[in-house]
């Protein structure tokens, strides 16, 4: 169930990130746009990769990368908000926060199972 939610939320987040990056490029903030695009879309890509793990360690690793990318994405969004470069919709921030929470739960649960 969590995988389906993560798949849907991370895809929706990626679509929103692409729109934000388009707005950033219109304001000649290309470097920020590139960094945000990489981190924001990488979340979903790593979540998708976790659906086909080679082992429980690989599964945890993919989710951990997604969580790191989510943290970086949060940084770029915080910077954009602080500098008021473009408007960030509240839903984008809510989706990102939700993804981070679910990833943390899945990683922690998987680590416990791995130890058993």
Biopython code that builds the backbone (N, CA, C, O; Angstrom):
import numpy as np
from Bio.PDB.StructureBuilder import StructureBuilder

atoms = [
    (1, "UNK", "N", (0.823, -1.200, 0.000)),
    (1, "UNK", "CA", (0.000, 0.000, 0.000)),
    (1, "UNK", "C", (0.863, 1.258, 0.000)),
    (1, "UNK", "O", (0.599, 2.197, -0.751)),
    (2, "UNK", "N", (1.911, 1.276, 0.858)),
    (2, "UNK", "CA", (2.780, 2.450, 0.928)),
    (2, "UNK", "C", (3.472, 2.695, -0.410)),
    (2, "UNK", "O", (3.692, 3.839, -0.807)),
    (3, "UNK", "N", (3.819, 1.585, -1.113)),
    (3, "UNK", "CA", (4.493, 1.724, -2.396)),
    (3, "UNK", "C", (3.615, 2.432, -3.419)),
    (3, "UNK", "O", (4.099, 3.261, -4.189)),
    (4, "UNK", "N", (2.334, 2.109, -3.430)),
    (4, "UNK", "CA", (1.413, 2.754, -4.369)),
    (4, "UNK", "C", (1.279, 4.233, -4.042)),
    (4, "UNK", "O", (1.285, 5.074, -4.942)),
    (5, "UNK", "N", (1.159, 4.552, -2.763)),
    (5, "UNK", "CA", (1.064, 5.953, -2.344)),
    (5, "UNK", "C", (2.338, 6.692, -2.725)),
    (5, "UNK", "O", (2.276, 7.796, -3.265)),
    (6, "UNK", "N", (3.492, 6.093, -2.449)),
    (6, "UNK", "CA", (4.766, 6.728, -2.800)),
    (6, "UNK", "C", (4.889, 6.920, -4.302)),
    (6, "UNK", "O", (5.339, 7.970, -4.760)),
    (7, "UNK", "N", (4.494, 5.922, -5.066)),
    (7, "UNK", "CA", (4.561, 6.005, -6.522)),
    (7, "UNK", "C", (3.724, 7.179, -7.027)),
    (7, "UNK", "O", (4.191, 7.975, -7.842)),
    (8, "UNK", "N", (2.500, 7.282, -6.546)),
    (8, "UNK", "CA", (1.597, 8.351, -6.991)),
    (8, "UNK", "C", (2.070, 9.720, -6.514)),
    (8, "UNK", "O", (2.109, 10.670, -7.295)),
    (9, "UNK", "N", (2.423, 9.823, -5.256)),
    (9, "UNK", "CA", (2.850, 11.112, -4.694)),
    (9, "UNK", "C", (4.154, 11.590, -5.323)),
    (9, "UNK", "O", (4.299, 12.773, -5.630)),
    (10, "UNK", "N", (5.106, 10.672, -5.516)),
    (10, "UNK", "CA", (6.390, 11.093, -6.074)),
    (10, "UNK", "C", (6.246, 11.498, -7.538)),
    (10, "UNK", "O", (6.951, 12.393, -8.004)),
    (11, "UNK", "N", (5.335, 10.846, -8.269)),
    (11, "UNK", "CA", (5.096, 11.228, -9.658)),
    (11, "UNK", "C", (4.438, 12.606, -9.722)),
    (11, "UNK", "O", (4.827, 13.450, -10.529)),
    (12, "UNK", "N", (3.438, 12.827, -8.866)),
    (12, "UNK", "CA", (2.786, 14.144, -8.817)),
    (12, "UNK", "C", (3.789, 15.227, -8.423)),
    (12, "UNK", "O", (3.770, 16.327, -8.974)),
    (13, "UNK", "N", (4.661, 14.912, -7.472)),
    (13, "UNK", "CA", (5.695, 15.858, -7.061)),
    (13, "UNK", "C", (6.613, 16.179, -8.233)),
    (13, "UNK", "O", (6.948, 17.342, -8.457)),
    (14, "UNK", "N", (7.023, 15.160, -8.980)),
    (14, "UNK", "CA", (7.900, 15.382, -10.137)),
    (14, "UNK", "C", (7.247, 16.316, -11.156)),
    (14, "UNK", "O", (7.904, 17.201, -11.704)),
    (15, "UNK", "N", (5.968, 16.117, -11.404)),
    (15, "UNK", "CA", (5.257, 16.997, -12.343)),
    (15, "UNK", "C", (5.255, 18.446, -11.844)),
    (15, "UNK", "O", (5.466, 19.379, -12.618)),
    (16, "UNK", "N", (5.017, 18.617, -10.561)),
    (16, "UNK", "CA", (5.040, 19.969, -9.975)),
    (16, "UNK", "C", (6.435, 20.577, -10.047)),
    (16, "UNK", "O", (6.584, 21.761, -10.347)),
    (17, "UNK", "N", (7.449, 19.775, -9.775)),
    (17, "UNK", "CA", (8.835, 20.249, -9.820)),
    (17, "UNK", "C", (9.185, 20.712, -11.226)),
    (17, "UNK", "O", (9.841, 21.739, -11.395)),
    (18, "UNK", "N", (8.759, 19.971, -12.224)),
    (18, "UNK", "CA", (9.009, 20.372, -13.618)),
    (18, "UNK", "C", (8.389, 21.737, -13.892)),
    (18, "UNK", "O", (9.017, 22.586, -14.525)),
    (19, "UNK", "N", (7.161, 21.955, -13.419)),
    (19, "UNK", "CA", (6.505, 23.261, -13.608)),
    (19, "UNK", "C", (7.262, 24.379, -12.897)),
    (19, "UNK", "O", (7.436, 25.467, -13.445)),
    (20, "UNK", "N", (7.708, 24.104, -11.680)),
    (20, "UNK", "CA", (8.473, 25.107, -10.927)),
    (20, "UNK", "C", (9.768, 25.431, -11.668)),
    (20, "UNK", "O", (10.157, 26.594, -11.771)),
    (21, "UNK", "N", (10.425, 24.410, -12.176)),
    (21, "UNK", "CA", (11.682, 24.619, -12.900)),
    (21, "UNK", "C", (11.467, 25.431, -14.171)),
    (21, "UNK", "O", (12.310, 26.253, -14.530)),
    (22, "UNK", "N", (10.351, 25.211, -14.853)),
    (22, "UNK", "CA", (10.023, 26.031, -16.024)),
    (22, "UNK", "C", (9.906, 27.499, -15.624)),
    (22, "UNK", "O", (10.396, 28.379, -16.331)),
    (23, "UNK", "N", (9.262, 27.759, -14.499)),
    (23, "UNK", "CA", (9.126, 29.134, -14.002)),
    (23, "UNK", "C", (10.481, 29.720, -13.620)),
    (23, "UNK", "O", (10.745, 30.896, -13.871)),
    (24, "UNK", "N", (11.336, 28.904, -13.015)),
    (24, "UNK", "CA", (12.672, 29.365, -12.636)),
    (24, "UNK", "C", (13.493, 29.739, -13.871)),
    (24, "UNK", "O", (14.200, 30.747, -13.874)),
    (25, "UNK", "N", (13.394, 28.931, -14.903)),
    (25, "UNK", "CA", (14.143, 29.214, -16.126)),
    (25, "UNK", "C", (13.677, 30.518, -16.776)),
    (25, "UNK", "O", (14.484, 31.248, -17.350)),
    (26, "UNK", "N", (12.393, 30.808, -16.688)),
    (26, "UNK", "CA", (11.866, 32.067, -17.228)),
    (26, "UNK", "C", (12.433, 33.269, -16.484)),
    (26, "UNK", "O", (12.490, 34.376, -17.020)),
    (27, "UNK", "N", (12.851, 33.038, -15.237)),
    (27, "UNK", "CA", (13.447, 34.110, -14.427)),
    (27, "UNK", "C", (14.968, 34.043, -14.444)),
    (27, "UNK", "O", (15.635, 34.681, -13.628)),
    (28, "UNK", "N", (15.508, 33.273, -15.370)),
    (28, "UNK", "CA", (16.964, 33.096, -15.539)),
    (28, "UNK", "C", (17.648, 32.535, -14.287)),
    (28, "UNK", "O", (18.778, 32.903, -13.967)),
    (29, "UNK", "N", (16.960, 31.661, -13.600)),
    (29, "UNK", "CA", (17.515, 30.970, -12.428)),
    (29, "UNK", "C", (17.809, 29.524, -12.829)),
    (29, "UNK", "O", (17.346, 28.580, -12.189)),
    (30, "UNK", "N", (18.587, 29.371, -13.901)),
    (30, "UNK", "CA", (18.825, 28.062, -14.494)),
    (30, "UNK", "C", (19.569, 27.099, -13.580)),
    (30, "UNK", "O", (19.253, 25.909, -13.558)),
    (31, "UNK", "N", (20.546, 27.583, -12.830)),
    (31, "UNK", "CA", (21.319, 26.691, -11.951)),
    (31, "UNK", "C", (20.413, 26.094, -10.877)),
    (31, "UNK", "O", (20.468, 24.894, -10.608)),
    (32, "UNK", "N", (19.586, 26.927, -10.269)),
    (32, "UNK", "CA", (18.655, 26.429, -9.250)),
    (32, "UNK", "C", (17.661, 25.467, -9.892)),
    (32, "UNK", "O", (17.323, 24.436, -9.310)),
    (33, "UNK", "N", (17.195, 25.808, -11.094)),
    (33, "UNK", "CA", (16.242, 24.946, -11.795)),
    (33, "UNK", "C", (16.839, 23.568, -12.048)),
    (33, "UNK", "O", (16.170, 22.555, -11.844)),
    (34, "UNK", "N", (18.077, 23.524, -12.484)),
    (34, "UNK", "CA", (18.732, 22.243, -12.766)),
    (34, "UNK", "C", (18.867, 21.414, -11.491)),
    (34, "UNK", "O", (18.564, 20.221, -11.484)),
    (35, "UNK", "N", (19.324, 22.053, -10.415)),
    (35, "UNK", "CA", (19.507, 21.331, -9.151)),
    (35, "UNK", "C", (18.175, 20.805, -8.620)),
    (35, "UNK", "O", (18.084, 19.662, -8.172)),
    (36, "UNK", "N", (17.154, 21.639, -8.674)),
    (36, "UNK", "CA", (15.835, 21.228, -8.199)),
    (36, "UNK", "C", (15.262, 20.118, -9.077)),
    (36, "UNK", "O", (14.675, 19.161, -8.571)),
    (37, "UNK", "N", (15.432, 20.247, -10.378)),
    (37, "UNK", "CA", (14.925, 19.224, -11.297)),
    (37, "UNK", "C", (15.580, 17.873, -11.035)),
    (37, "UNK", "O", (14.908, 16.842, -11.016)),
    (38, "UNK", "N", (16.885, 17.887, -10.836)),
    (38, "UNK", "CA", (17.601, 16.628, -10.572)),
    (38, "UNK", "C", (17.128, 15.978, -9.273)),
    (38, "UNK", "O", (16.787, 14.795, -9.251)),
    (39, "UNK", "N", (17.111, 16.752, -8.204)),
    (39, "UNK", "CA", (16.743, 16.168, -6.911)),
    (39, "UNK", "C", (15.257, 15.825, -6.850)),
    (39, "UNK", "O", (14.880, 14.773, -6.334)),
    (40, "UNK", "N", (14.420, 16.707, -7.373)),
    (40, "UNK", "CA", (12.972, 16.499, -7.288)),
    (40, "UNK", "C", (12.455, 15.321, -8.083)),
    (40, "UNK", "O", (11.531, 14.632, -7.649)),
    (41, "UNK", "N", (13.050, 15.081, -9.256)),
    (41, "UNK", "CA", (12.595, 13.954, -10.072)),
    (41, "UNK", "C", (13.308, 12.649, -9.695)),
    (41, "UNK", "O", (12.809, 11.559, -9.972)),
    (42, "UNK", "N", (14.461, 12.771, -9.072)),
    (42, "UNK", "CA", (15.203, 11.585, -8.648)),
    (42, "UNK", "C", (14.481, 10.834, -7.528)),
    (42, "UNK", "O", (14.654, 9.626, -7.373)),
    (43, "UNK", "N", (13.684, 11.544, -6.762)),
    (43, "UNK", "CA", (12.935, 10.902, -5.670)),
    (43, "UNK", "C", (12.086, 9.764, -6.234)),
    (43, "UNK", "O", (12.184, 8.621, -5.788)),
    (44, "UNK", "N", (11.261, 10.090, -7.209)),
    (44, "UNK", "CA", (10.373, 9.098, -7.818)),
    (44, "UNK", "C", (11.123, 7.998, -8.544)),
    (44, "UNK", "O", (10.728, 6.833, -8.499)),
    (45, "UNK", "N", (12.210, 8.371, -9.216)),
    (45, "UNK", "CA", (12.999, 7.370, -9.942)),
    (45, "UNK", "C", (13.560, 6.322, -8.982)),
    (45, "UNK", "O", (13.529, 5.128, -9.280)),
    (46, "UNK", "N", (14.068, 6.762, -7.838)),
    (46, "UNK", "CA", (14.620, 5.820, -6.857)),
    (46, "UNK", "C", (13.524, 5.007, -6.176)),
    (46, "UNK", "O", (13.726, 3.836, -5.855)),
    (47, "UNK", "N", (12.388, 5.614, -5.961)),
    (47, "UNK", "CA", (11.262, 4.869, -5.397)),
    (47, "UNK", "C", (10.847, 3.765, -6.362)),
    (47, "UNK", "O", (10.600, 2.632, -5.949)),
    (48, "UNK", "N", (10.771, 4.096, -7.645)),
    (48, "UNK", "CA", (10.420, 3.082, -8.656)),
    (48, "UNK", "C", (11.453, 1.965, -8.693)),
    (48, "UNK", "O", (11.096, 0.792, -8.801)),
    (49, "UNK", "N", (12.731, 2.321, -8.603)),
    (49, "UNK", "CA", (13.779, 1.289, -8.598)),
    (49, "UNK", "C", (13.631, 0.360, -7.398)),
    (49, "UNK", "O", (13.966, -0.822, -7.479)),
    (50, "UNK", "N", (13.131, 0.894, -6.284)),
    (50, "UNK", "CA", (12.986, 0.070, -5.076)),
    (50, "UNK", "C", (11.920, -1.009, -5.231)),
    (50, "UNK", "O", (11.860, -1.931, -4.418)),
    (51, "UNK", "N", (11.080, -0.913, -6.256)),
    (51, "UNK", "CA", (10.056, -1.936, -6.479)),
    (51, "UNK", "C", (10.663, -3.259, -6.941)),
    (51, "UNK", "O", (10.029, -4.309, -6.836)),
    (52, "UNK", "N", (11.896, -3.204, -7.452)),
    (52, "UNK", "CA", (12.548, -4.406, -7.984)),
    (52, "UNK", "C", (13.939, -4.580, -7.368)),
    (52, "UNK", "O", (14.943, -4.578, -8.081)),
    (53, "UNK", "N", (13.991, -4.729, -6.059)),
    (53, "UNK", "CA", (15.298, -4.821, -5.391)),
    (53, "UNK", "C", (15.953, -6.181, -5.614)),
    (53, "UNK", "O", (15.286, -7.193, -5.827)),
    (54, "UNK", "N", (17.257, -6.165, -5.559)),
    (54, "UNK", "CA", (18.010, -7.410, -5.639)),
    (54, "UNK", "C", (18.106, -8.076, -4.268)),
    (54, "UNK", "O", (18.348, -9.279, -4.164)),
    (55, "UNK", "N", (17.914, -7.284, -3.229)),
    (55, "UNK", "CA", (17.973, -7.787, -1.859)),
    (55, "UNK", "C", (17.308, -6.752, -0.953)),
    (55, "UNK", "O", (16.957, -5.661, -1.404)),
    (56, "UNK", "N", (17.138, -7.091, 0.310)),
    (56, "UNK", "CA", (16.577, -6.136, 1.262)),
    (56, "UNK", "C", (17.525, -4.952, 1.440)),
    (56, "UNK", "O", (17.080, -3.821, 1.636)),
    (57, "UNK", "N", (18.833, -5.213, 1.370)),
    (57, "UNK", "CA", (19.814, -4.128, 1.463)),
    (57, "UNK", "C", (19.682, -3.168, 0.283)),
    (57, "UNK", "O", (19.790, -1.953, 0.449)),
    (58, "UNK", "N", (19.449, -3.722, -0.910)),
    (58, "UNK", "CA", (19.263, -2.893, -2.100)),
    (58, "UNK", "C", (17.995, -2.053, -1.973)),
    (58, "UNK", "O", (17.983, -0.878, -2.339)),
    (59, "UNK", "N", (16.938, -2.658, -1.458)),
    (59, "UNK", "CA", (15.668, -1.953, -1.228)),
    (59, "UNK", "C", (15.882, -0.765, -0.286)),
    (59, "UNK", "O", (15.458, 0.353, -0.577)),
    (60, "UNK", "N", (16.531, -1.017, 0.823)),
    (60, "UNK", "CA", (16.813, 0.039, 1.801)),
    (60, "UNK", "C", (17.684, 1.123, 1.175)),
    (60, "UNK", "O", (17.462, 2.314, 1.393)),
    (61, "UNK", "N", (18.663, 0.704, 0.406)),
    (61, "UNK", "CA", (19.574, 1.659, -0.246)),
    (61, "UNK", "C", (18.813, 2.583, -1.199)),
    (61, "UNK", "O", (19.021, 3.797, -1.178)),
    (62, "UNK", "N", (17.940, 2.026, -2.029)),
    (62, "UNK", "CA", (17.165, 2.846, -2.981)),
    (62, "UNK", "C", (16.270, 3.836, -2.244)),
    (62, "UNK", "O", (16.177, 5.002, -2.628)),
    (63, "UNK", "N", (15.615, 3.370, -1.188)),
    (63, "UNK", "CA", (14.749, 4.269, -0.411)),
    (63, "UNK", "C", (15.570, 5.334, 0.312)),
    (63, "UNK", "O", (15.122, 6.471, 0.461)),
    (64, "UNK", "N", (16.760, 4.971, 0.756)),
    (64, "UNK", "CA", (17.635, 5.945, 1.424)),
    (64, "UNK", "C", (18.093, 7.026, 0.453)),
    (64, "UNK", "O", (18.170, 8.200, 0.814)),
    (65, "UNK", "N", (18.392, 6.631, -0.766)),
    (65, "UNK", "CA", (18.763, 7.628, -1.782)),
    (65, "UNK", "C", (17.573, 8.554, -2.045)),
    (65, "UNK", "O", (17.736, 9.770, -2.143)),
    (66, "UNK", "N", (16.376, 7.972, -2.158)),
    (66, "UNK", "CA", (15.177, 8.788, -2.378)),
    (66, "UNK", "C", (14.986, 9.781, -1.232)),
    (66, "UNK", "O", (14.622, 10.935, -1.455)),
    (67, "UNK", "N", (15.234, 9.321, -0.004)),
    (67, "UNK", "CA", (15.088, 10.213, 1.157)),
    (67, "UNK", "C", (16.123, 11.340, 1.116)),
    (67, "UNK", "O", (15.803, 12.482, 1.445)),
    (68, "UNK", "N", (17.359, 11.030, 0.716)),
    (68, "UNK", "CA", (18.396, 12.064, 0.591)),
    (68, "UNK", "C", (18.032, 13.075, -0.490)),
    (68, "UNK", "O", (18.210, 14.280, -0.311)),
    (69, "UNK", "N", (17.523, 12.575, -1.611)),
    (69, "UNK", "CA", (17.112, 13.468, -2.695)),
    (69, "UNK", "C", (15.944, 14.349, -2.251)),
    (69, "UNK", "O", (15.863, 15.517, -2.632)),
    (70, "UNK", "N", (15.046, 13.788, -1.448)),
    (70, "UNK", "CA", (13.923, 14.569, -0.926)),
    (70, "UNK", "C", (14.420, 15.692, -0.018)),
    (70, "UNK", "O", (13.881, 16.798, -0.033)),
    (71, "UNK", "N", (15.438, 15.401, 0.760)),
    (71, "UNK", "CA", (16.028, 16.422, 1.626)),
    (71, "UNK", "C", (16.663, 17.538, 0.796)),
    (71, "UNK", "O", (16.512, 18.720, 1.104)),
    (72, "UNK", "N", (17.374, 17.142, -0.257)),
    (72, "UNK", "CA", (17.974, 18.159, -1.124)),
    (72, "UNK", "C", (16.888, 18.980, -1.826)),
    (72, "UNK", "O", (17.002, 20.200, -1.944)),
    (73, "UNK", "N", (15.856, 18.314, -2.280)),
    (73, "UNK", "CA", (14.741, 19.007, -2.919)),
    (73, "UNK", "C", (14.133, 20.025, -1.957)),
    (73, "UNK", "O", (13.823, 21.153, -2.342)),
    (74, "UNK", "N", (13.968, 19.612, -0.706)),
    (74, "UNK", "CA", (13.437, 20.514, 0.328)),
    (74, "UNK", "C", (14.323, 21.747, 0.470)),
    (74, "UNK", "O", (13.817, 22.860, 0.618)),
    (75, "UNK", "N", (15.642, 21.559, 0.427)),
    (75, "UNK", "CA", (16.579, 22.678, 0.520)),
    (75, "UNK", "C", (16.334, 23.679, -0.608)),
    (75, "UNK", "O", (16.222, 24.880, -0.364)),
    (76, "UNK", "N", (16.251, 23.179, -1.847)),
    (76, "UNK", "CA", (16.071, 24.091, -2.982)),
    (76, "UNK", "C", (14.727, 24.797, -2.913)),
    (76, "UNK", "O", (14.634, 25.980, -3.240)),
    (77, "UNK", "N", (13.691, 24.095, -2.497)),
    (77, "UNK", "CA", (12.383, 24.739, -2.354)),
    (77, "UNK", "C", (12.417, 25.799, -1.252)),
    (77, "UNK", "O", (11.851, 26.881, -1.413)),
    (78, "UNK", "N", (13.074, 25.493, -0.141)),
    (78, "UNK", "CA", (13.209, 26.477, 0.944)),
    (78, "UNK", "C", (13.948, 27.722, 0.472)),
    (78, "UNK", "O", (13.581, 28.843, 0.825)),
    (79, "UNK", "N", (14.981, 27.522, -0.321)),
    (79, "UNK", "CA", (15.752, 28.650, -0.868)),
    (79, "UNK", "C", (14.888, 29.506, -1.794)),
    (79, "UNK", "O", (14.908, 30.734, -1.722)),
    (80, "UNK", "N", (14.141, 28.846, -2.650)),
    (80, "UNK", "CA", (13.253, 29.561, -3.578)),
    (80, "UNK", "C", (12.211, 30.364, -2.810)),
    (80, "UNK", "O", (11.916, 31.508, -3.155)),
    (81, "UNK", "N", (11.657, 29.754, -1.769)),
    (81, "UNK", "CA", (10.656, 30.439, -0.942)),
    (81, "UNK", "C", (11.288, 31.621, -0.198)),
    (81, "UNK", "O", (10.717, 32.710, -0.160)),
    (82, "UNK", "N", (12.460, 31.404, 0.388)),
    (82, "UNK", "CA", (13.137, 32.457, 1.159)),
    (82, "UNK", "C", (13.471, 33.668, 0.292)),
    (82, "UNK", "O", (13.358, 34.809, 0.741)),
    (83, "UNK", "N", (13.879, 33.418, -0.943)),
    (83, "UNK", "CA", (14.242, 34.504, -1.856)),
    (83, "UNK", "C", (13.050, 34.996, -2.681)),
    (83, "UNK", "O", (13.169, 35.934, -3.470)),
    (84, "UNK", "N", (11.902, 34.345, -2.484)),
    (84, "UNK", "CA", (10.672, 34.701, -3.208)),
    (84, "UNK", "C", (10.907, 34.755, -4.719)),
    (84, "UNK", "O", (10.490, 35.694, -5.397)),
    (85, "UNK", "N", (11.579, 33.735, -5.220)),
    (85, "UNK", "CA", (11.910, 33.686, -6.647)),
    (85, "UNK", "C", (10.671, 33.341, -7.470)),
    (85, "UNK", "O", (10.346, 34.039, -8.430)),
    (86, "UNK", "N", (9.982, 32.267, -7.094)),
    (86, "UNK", "CA", (8.707, 31.897, -7.717)),
    (86, "UNK", "C", (7.792, 31.371, -6.620)),
    (86, "UNK", "O", (8.253, 30.995, -5.542)),
    (87, "UNK", "N", (6.498, 31.347, -6.900)),
    (87, "UNK", "CA", (5.528, 30.855, -5.922)),
    (87, "UNK", "C", (5.551, 29.328, -5.903)),
    (87, "UNK", "O", (5.512, 28.676, -6.947)),
    (88, "UNK", "N", (5.614, 28.782, -4.708)),
    (88, "UNK", "CA", (5.553, 27.344, -4.501)),
    (88, "UNK", "C", (4.202, 27.032, -3.858)),
    (88, "UNK", "O", (3.869, 27.568, -2.801)),
    (89, "UNK", "N", (3.442, 26.173, -4.495)),
    (89, "UNK", "CA", (2.131, 25.803, -3.961)),
    (89, "UNK", "C", (2.286, 24.996, -2.675)),
    (89, "UNK", "O", (3.211, 24.195, -2.541)),
    (90, "UNK", "N", (1.382, 25.215, -1.743)),
    (90, "UNK", "CA", (1.410, 24.480, -0.473)),
    (90, "UNK", "C", (1.336, 22.970, -0.682)),
    (90, "UNK", "O", (1.926, 22.203, 0.079)),
    (91, "UNK", "N", (0.606, 22.544, -1.718)),
    (91, "UNK", "CA", (0.454, 21.109, -1.966)),
    (91, "UNK", "C", (1.799, 20.457, -2.280)),
    (91, "UNK", "O", (2.034, 19.310, -1.900)),
    (92, "UNK", "N", (2.677, 21.176, -2.969)),
    (92, "UNK", "CA", (4.009, 20.634, -3.282)),
    (92, "UNK", "C", (4.753, 20.341, -1.987)),
    (92, "UNK", "O", (5.352, 19.276, -1.836)),
    (93, "UNK", "N", (4.716, 21.274, -1.066)),
    (93, "UNK", "CA", (5.401, 21.095, 0.211)),
    (93, "UNK", "C", (4.761, 19.985, 1.039)),
    (93, "UNK", "O", (5.463, 19.224, 1.705)),
    (94, "UNK", "N", (3.440, 19.890, 1.001)),
    (94, "UNK", "CA", (2.751, 18.820, 1.728)),
    (94, "UNK", "C", (3.107, 17.457, 1.152)),
    (94, "UNK", "O", (3.361, 16.510, 1.896)),
    (95, "UNK", "N", (3.124, 17.357, -0.182)),
    (95, "UNK", "CA", (3.475, 16.085, -0.813)),
    (95, "UNK", "C", (4.901, 15.679, -0.460)),
    (95, "UNK", "O", (5.163, 14.516, -0.154)),
    (96, "UNK", "N", (5.816, 16.635, -0.502)),
    (96, "UNK", "CA", (7.206, 16.333, -0.184)),
    (96, "UNK", "C", (7.347, 15.872, 1.264)),
    (96, "UNK", "O", (8.051, 14.900, 1.539)),
    (97, "UNK", "N", (6.691, 16.552, 2.179)),
    (97, "UNK", "CA", (6.729, 16.166, 3.592)),
    (97, "UNK", "C", (6.150, 14.772, 3.789)),
    (97, "UNK", "O", (6.702, 13.965, 4.538)),
    (98, "UNK", "N", (5.051, 14.492, 3.125)),
    (98, "UNK", "CA", (4.423, 13.171, 3.237)),
    (98, "UNK", "C", (5.356, 12.088, 2.708)),
    (98, "UNK", "O", (5.507, 11.042, 3.339)),
    (99, "UNK", "N", (5.977, 12.323, 1.571)),
    (99, "UNK", "CA", (6.924, 11.362, 0.987)),
    (99, "UNK", "C", (8.076, 11.105, 1.949)),
    (99, "UNK", "O", (8.473, 9.959, 2.159)),
    (100, "UNK", "N", (8.612, 12.176, 2.534)),
    (100, "UNK", "CA", (9.732, 12.019, 3.470)),
    (100, "UNK", "C", (9.325, 11.169, 4.672)),
    (100, "UNK", "O", (10.099, 10.321, 5.115)),
    (101, "UNK", "N", (8.133, 11.385, 5.199)),
    (101, "UNK", "CA", (7.666, 10.617, 6.358)),
    (101, "UNK", "C", (7.489, 9.143, 6.017)),
    (101, "UNK", "O", (7.910, 8.268, 6.774)),
    (102, "UNK", "N", (6.865, 8.872, 4.876)),
    (102, "UNK", "CA", (6.640, 7.479, 4.481)),
    (102, "UNK", "C", (7.968, 6.782, 4.201)),
    (102, "UNK", "O", (8.153, 5.627, 4.584)),
    (103, "UNK", "N", (8.890, 7.470, 3.538)),
    (103, "UNK", "CA", (10.205, 6.887, 3.288)),
    (103, "UNK", "C", (10.913, 6.524, 4.588)),
    (103, "UNK", "O", (11.499, 5.448, 4.702)),
    (104, "UNK", "N", (10.860, 7.409, 5.553)),
    (104, "UNK", "CA", (11.506, 7.158, 6.839)),
    (104, "UNK", "C", (10.894, 5.932, 7.521)),
    (104, "UNK", "O", (11.616, 5.096, 8.065)),
    (105, "UNK", "N", (9.578, 5.827, 7.490)),
    (105, "UNK", "CA", (8.905, 4.677, 8.093)),
    (105, "UNK", "C", (9.309, 3.392, 7.385)),
    (105, "UNK", "O", (9.636, 2.400, 8.036)),
    (106, "UNK", "N", (9.289, 3.403, 6.045)),
    (106, "UNK", "CA", (9.654, 2.202, 5.288)),
    (106, "UNK", "C", (11.098, 1.788, 5.524)),
    (106, "UNK", "O", (11.391, 0.600, 5.666)),
    (107, "UNK", "N", (11.991, 2.750, 5.567)),
    (107, "UNK", "CA", (13.410, 2.444, 5.802)),
    (107, "UNK", "C", (13.597, 1.835, 7.185)),
    (107, "UNK", "O", (14.256, 0.806, 7.337)),
    (108, "UNK", "N", (13.013, 2.478, 8.189)),
    (108, "UNK", "CA", (13.158, 1.975, 9.560)),
    (108, "UNK", "C", (12.554, 0.583, 9.728)),
    (108, "UNK", "O", (13.145, -0.279, 10.377)),
    (109, "UNK", "N", (11.380, 0.364, 9.144)),
    (109, "UNK", "CA", (10.726, -0.941, 9.216)),
    (109, "UNK", "C", (11.566, -1.997, 8.507)),
    (109, "UNK", "O", (11.718, -3.111, 9.009)),
    (110, "UNK", "N", (12.110, -1.652, 7.340)),
    (110, "UNK", "CA", (12.930, -2.596, 6.584)),
    (110, "UNK", "C", (14.210, -2.944, 7.307)),
    (110, "UNK", "O", (14.658, -4.090, 7.269)),
    (111, "UNK", "N", (14.803, -1.964, 7.967)),
    (111, "UNK", "CA", (16.023, -2.239, 8.726)),
    (111, "UNK", "C", (15.742, -3.198, 9.870)),
    (111, "UNK", "O", (16.563, -4.068, 10.162)),
    (112, "UNK", "N", (14.602, -3.053, 10.517)),
    (112, "UNK", "CA", (14.229, -3.966, 11.605)),
    (112, "UNK", "C", (14.027, -5.379, 11.072)),
    (112, "UNK", "O", (14.468, -6.350, 11.687)),
    (113, "UNK", "N", (13.354, -5.490, 9.923)),
    (113, "UNK", "CA", (13.121, -6.806, 9.319)),
    (113, "UNK", "C", (14.446, -7.454, 8.908)),
    (113, "UNK", "O", (14.625, -8.665, 9.037)),
    (114, "UNK", "N", (15.349, -6.644, 8.424)),
    (114, "UNK", "CA", (16.648, -7.157, 7.967)),
    (114, "UNK", "C", (17.424, -7.782, 9.132)),
    (114, "UNK", "O", (18.128, -8.776, 8.956)),
    (115, "UNK", "N", (17.290, -7.195, 10.307)),
    (115, "UNK", "CA", (17.996, -7.682, 11.492)),
    (115, "UNK", "C", (17.421, -8.995, 11.999)),
    (115, "UNK", "O", (18.113, -9.762, 12.669)),
    (116, "UNK", "N", (16.163, -9.255, 11.685)),
    (116, "UNK", "CA", (15.502, -10.472, 12.207)),
    (116, "UNK", "C", (15.986, -11.716, 11.530)),
    (116, "UNK", "O", (15.530, -12.812, 11.854)),
]
sb = StructureBuilder()
sb.init_structure("model")
sb.init_model(0)
sb.init_chain("A")
sb.init_seg("    ")
for serial, (resi, resn, name, xyz) in enumerate(atoms, 1):
    if name == "N":
        sb.init_residue(resn, " ", resi, " ")
    sb.init_atom(name, np.array(xyz, "f"), 0.0, 1.0, " ", f" {name:<3s}", serial, name[0])
structure = sb.get_structure()
